[in-house]
Amino acid sequence: MAILLGLFGIAGGIALLLKADMILAALDALLAVVIGFLYVAAGISFFRRKGWAWVLGIIVSIVSVIVSIIEHPAAHAYGIPGTIVAVIVIYYLTRPHVKVVFGRGGKQTNFH
């Protein structure tokens, strides 16, 4: 999910960047691209079970939710799906069995 969210963020950010006629809109689009790349990096690292990916996923998801809330009046319904997915990513990453896989609590078990 994080990889898909990242790819959509990159594509949407680039599309907005190409249409941006104001500096603020361009910065917003650039932020979407950066968040998208960070989601892709986190998603790929989730598959590799990197401990730092858990932290990156939580941070990027929280930033994504905050940005969506700040932009909500301007973004209308466009930001709602991304916000929902970011909240789902946060929820999933904070489940005990997922935290164990990333070395964030409890006893490590082999899920291979």
C-alpha positions in Angstrom: 0.0 0.0 0.0 2.8 2.4 0.8 4.4 1.8 -2.6 1.1 2.5 -4.4 0.5 5.6 -2.2 4.0 6.8 -3.1 3.5 6.2 -6.8 0.2 8.1 -6.8 1.8 10.9 -4.8 4.6 11.2 -7.3 2.4 11.1 -10.3 -0.1 13.6 -8.8 2.7 15.9 -7.6 4.3 15.9 -11.0 0.9 16.6 -12.6 0.3 19.5 -10.2 3.8 20.8 -10.7 3.4 21.0 -14.5 0.1 22.9 -14.0 1.3 25.1 -11.1 1.1 28.8 -11.9 1.9 30.0 -8.4 4.9 29.4 -6.2 2.8 28.1 -3.4 1.1 25.6 -5.7 4.5 24.5 -7.0 5.9 24.0 -3.5 2.8 22.0 -2.6 3.3 19.8 -5.7 6.9 19.3 -4.9 6.0 18.3 -1.3 3.7 15.7 -2.8 6.5 14.3 -5.0 8.9 14.1 -2.0 6.4 12.4 0.2 5.7 10.0 -2.7 9.3 9.1 -3.0 9.6 8.6 0.7 6.6 6.3 0.7 8.1 4.2 -2.2 11.4 3.9 -0.3 9.5 2.9 2.9 7.4 0.4 1.0 10.3 -1.3 -0.7 12.1 -1.4 2.6 9.1 -3.0 4.3 9.5 -6.0 2.0 13.1 -6.2 3.2 12.1 -5.9 6.8 14.4 -3.0 7.5 13.9 -1.6 11.0 14.3 2.0 9.9 11.6 1.5 7.3 9.0 1.2 10.2 10.2 4.6 11.5 10.1 6.2 8.0 6.7 4.8 7.3 5.3 6.2 10.5 6.9 9.6 10.0 5.9 9.9 6.4 2.3 8.8 7.1 2.0 11.3 10.0 3.4 14.1 7.8 1.0 13.1 5.0 -2.0 13.2 7.3 -0.9 16.6 8.7 -0.4 18.0 5.2 -3.8 16.7 4.1 -5.5 18.3 7.1 -3.8 21.6 6.5 -4.6 21.5 2.8 -8.1 20.0 3.1 -10.1 23.2 2.4 -8.0 23.8 -0.8 -7.8 20.1 -1.8 -11.5 19.4 -1.4 -12.1 15.7 -1.9 -8.8 14.9 -3.6 -6.8 14.5 -0.4 -9.3 12.3 1.4 -8.3 8.9 -0.2 -4.6 9.6 0.5 -5.4 10.6 4.1 -7.4 7.4 4.6 -4.6 5.2 3.2 -2.0 7.0 5.4 -4.1 6.4 8.5 -4.4 2.7 7.5 -0.6 2.5 7.1 -0.2 4.0 10.6 -2.7 1.6 12.0 -1.1 -1.4 10.4 2.4 -0.4 11.4 1.4 0.0 15.0 -0.1 -3.6 15.2 2.0 -5.7 17.7 2.8 -8.5 15.2 4.0 -5.9 12.6 6.1 -4.1 15.2 7.8 -7.3 16.1 8.9 -7.9 12.5 10.6 -4.5 12.5 12.2 -5.0 15.9 9.9 -2.5 17.6 8.7 -4.5 20.5 8.0 -8.0 21.8 9.8 -11.2 21.0 11.1 -11.6 17.5 9.7 -14.6 15.6 10.6 -15.9 12.2 7.8 -15.1 9.7 9.6 -16.5 6.6 
